């Protein structure tokens, strides 16, 4: 929409809201972006600015004169508690909770996009961080998905950031995760070597199928525990990744038929259903009782260990974070079949 665009309103559009009409007329532009155009004054109806809720009569002429420009994101300090596992003058390692974004991203409002992130908490706690990644991502060397908990390393100065970046790209930092996946993984140990790229059909997903955007990705997994429960079979695994592609472990495990528990984006069920109780109950009881449900509410994926040489001193560091309480509790409930205690 770089050039002004004129859209005639037909008689058939009479009664439609202005914003709904424009969403249908302007390809590839969301309703929130249309709202931005209206707020910016870049939409004129018969030469006048109008509200999004305007009901069209038919016969009007709409002129779009600009493009939507979201308010700039800002990274500001916020007093959010942090679990700092290690800290010195050059870096810190933080145990990020699930549900927290690492840095600002897309959202419905400036507050939603700019607040409540790990970066906000880091700025409040440490005040001074490296500037290599710009104002929105101070100190951020690598990321964890919002629904993934665990260890993330943060650079306090540019020297440490540059060295850590080289270590990550050179695969000199060992990253180990704990995951619970659906089904019984066949091998005790295995390696998944499959490129990960953006799914061309569903842009919010990544895929291990060959695409033009695929980048090499290697994950090594090892079985920790096998679970045969009345909610199905599951495997607790340890995964060491050589690369750090977006959604790598989630994509790789789903690609071999074992999605991470709770990961509905890649095929896991939103809730687990008791498979045994209905079969064991009498016919009368089966008619009256619904099978019990068990819900996690996040991905069962946790970055448990980071091992690397300190980028400045060369000292060997091996840092770990135990499974969060909600994951330990979920495992226990799953094994004993206590669905009522899981809030499901």
N, C-alpha and C positions, 0 to 999 in steps of 0.2 A: 504493500500500500504506500509506496514512496511517492506516487503521483496522486493528485486529487482525483477522487472517484465519485461519480454521480450515480445514484440508485433511484429509479422511479418507483413509487409505491403504487402497486396495482389495486384495483377495486377488491380483488380477492383477499388482500392483506388487511382489509378494514377490520378493526377490533383487536388486532395483535398489538402487543407491547413493542415499543421501539427497540429495546435491547434484544428481544427474542427474534424479531424480524431481521435485525442485522446479523445475528449469529447464523441464521439460515442463508443469508445472502453473501456473507464474506467468508470465503473458504479458508479453513485452517486457523481461524481466530476464535478463541474461547469467549464465553460470556464475560469473564472477569476482564479480559483485554478490551472488549467492547465497552465495559463500564469505565475503564481507564480513558479510552478515547472520549467518551461523553464528559468525564470529569475534567479532561484537559481542554474541552471546548473545541475539539476537532471533529465534532459531528454537528451539522446544521440541518434543521428541518425547515424548508422554505426560508432559509437565511437566518434562522434563529436557533439558539441553544435550547435544548429541551431535556427533560429528565428521562431516565431509562424507562420509567413506568408510563410514559406517554402512550395513550391508545391511538393508533393510527386510524385515519378516516378513509384513506385511499385517495390517490391523486396527488399526494405530496411529492416533493423532490428532496432527497437526502443527499447532502454533500459531505464526504469524508475527506478532510484536508491533511491529516497527519498519520502518525503511527503511535501505538501505545508505548509509553515509557514508564515502566514501574519505578516507584520511589527507590532510590539507591539503598542497598542493604548496608547496615551499620553493625559493626562488632563493638559492643559496649560491655564494660565490666558488670557482672551480676554476682551477688552473694549466694552462689549455689555450692552446697557441700561437695568436696572432692575427696576421693580415696586415693591419696598419693602413696604409691608403693616405694618409690625411690626418688631422691632429689639431690642435685649438687649444683654447682655454679653454671654448668653447661646444659643440663637436660633434666627432665623429670619423666617418670613413668607413672601413669595414672590408670586406675582400674575403673573404666567407664561403665555405668549401668546401662542396661537395655532400656530403650525408649528415649534416649538422649541422642540427638544428632551431633555430629562432630563440629560442623560449622553451618552457617546460614545457608538455607536452600529455598526452594520455591514454596510459597504458601499463599494464603488468602489475604493477608494483610502484612504491613511492615512489621508489626509486633510478632506475628506468627513466624515470619521469615527470619527475624533478626534476634530473637530472644530464646533463652532456655537451652542454648547449645553448650557443648564442651568449651568452645572458644570463649563464650561469655564468662564461664566459670574460671577458666585459666587466666583471663585478663584480670579478674578480681584477685585471684590468689597470688599470681606471680608478677603482675603489673608490666614487666618488661619481657618480651618474647622476640624470637627472630622475626625478621620482616621479609624473608625470602619469598614466601607465598602471598605477600600483599596484605592489605589491611583487613580483609575478611577472614584470612586463615593464618593469623600469626602463630608461629611455632609448630604448625601442623606439618608433619613429615609424611604420615600415612593416615589411613582412615579405617574405621570399623563401621559396618552398617548400623543404622539406627536400632534395629531389633537385636543386635549382637552386643553382648557384654564383654568386658575383659581389658587386657593391657594395651595401652597405646603410648608411644614415646613422643615427647614434646621437646622441641629445641628452644633453649633460652636465648641463644645468640646465633648470628649468621654463620659463624665458623662451624659450630656444632651441627647446624642444619645442613650445610653443604656436605660435611663428612658423612652424616647419617644418610643423606640422600644417595650418595655414592654407594654406601653399604647396602641399602635396600635394593638399588638397581643392580648391584653386583652379586646379590643373593648371599650376603655375608651376615645377615641377621636371621636367626632361627625363630620361626613363629609356629607355635603348636596350639591347636584348638581342641576342645572337647565338644563332641556333638552326639546327640541321640537321633538315630535315623529309623525310619520305618522299615520293617522287614528284617529277615535274617541275612546279614551280609555273608556271602558264600565263603570268601577267603579270610584267613586270620590276618593277613597283611596284603596290601596291594598298592599299586600306583596308577593314578589316572593322569594321563598325558593327553590333554585335549584342549585346543585353543578355545578361548572364551571371547565372545563378541556380542554386540547389541542384537537382540532379536528383531529382524526386519518387520515382523508382523505385530509384535507387541513391544512397543518401545520402552516400557517400564521394566522389561525383563532382559536378561542376558541369555545366551544359549551356547551350548557346546557343539552345536551343529556347525559345519563349515560355512562361514560368511566372509564377506570382504573385509569386515572390521575385526575378525578374530585375531587375538594375540595369544602367543604361547602361554600355557598355564600347566603347572605340574603340582599334583597333590598326592602325598603318601599317607595312607591310612592304616591303622592297626586296631583290631578289636580289643576292647577293654572288658566288656561284659555283654552277655547275651541275655535277653529278657523274653520269656514266654509268659504272657499275662492274659487275663480274660479280656483285655482290650486289644489283643493282638501281639505279634512278635516285633521286637525292637532290638537294635544293636547300639550299644554305647561304644563310640570309637574315639581314638586320638588321631588327629590329622595334622601333619606337618606340611606346610606349603612352601614351595620354592619361590613362587611368584605371588603377586598380590593383586590379582585382577578383581574387578568389581563382581561381587557375589560368587567368587570362585568356588568355595567349598559347597555352597548351596547348589550351584549349577552342576558341579562335578558329581555330587552324590545323587542328585535327581537324574542325571544322565545315565546312571547305572541302575536306576529303579529303586533308589533308597533315599527319598527326600528327607530333609531335616524336619524333625517333629515341630509342628507349629508354623512351618513355612508354606503358607497357602499360595504364595506367588509361584512356587515351583512344584505344586501338586500335592502337598500334604493336606490332610483333613483339618478343618477348622476346629473340630473337637473329636475326641475318641469315644467310641461307643462300646459298652459292655457287650461282648459277643457271647459270653457263656451263660449269663443269668437267664435269658429268655429260653434257652434250650433246656435248662435244668428245671425250670419252674413247671408247674402244672398248667394245663390249658387254660383253666380259669384265671390263674395268676398272670399268665401271659397276656390275657385280654385286658386285665385291669392295670398292670404295671408297665410303665415305659422303661426301656433299658437305661441304665445309668450312663451319664456323660462325664467326660473328663476333658477340661480345657486348660491350656497353658497360657495363652494370651501373648506369647512372644516366640521367637525362634529358639530352639534348644541348641544354641551355638555360643561358645564362650572361648575367648582368646586367653588361654591359661598360662602360657609361658613365652617369654621373650629372652633370648640369649644372644649376646653380642659383645664385641670388644668396645670399650668406651671410646668414642670418636676423638677424644682429646688426649686422655691419659693412657689409653690402650688396655686398661684394666678389664679383665673378664667379668661380665655381669650376666647373671642368670636370675631372672625375676619371675615370680609366679603369683597367680591369683586363684584362690579356690573357687569352686562352683558357687554361684550366688545361692542364697537361701531358697529362692523360689524354684531353682532348678533341682536342688537337693530334695526339696519337699515334693516336687512333682515326681521324681524318680521313686521316692518312698511310697507315694500314693499309688503310683502305677504298679509297683510290685505287690502291694497288699490289696490293691483293688478298691481303695477307699475313695470313690469318686465324690462322695458328699463333702469330704474335707477339702476338695480341690476347687470348690466354688462353681462346679459345672452342673 
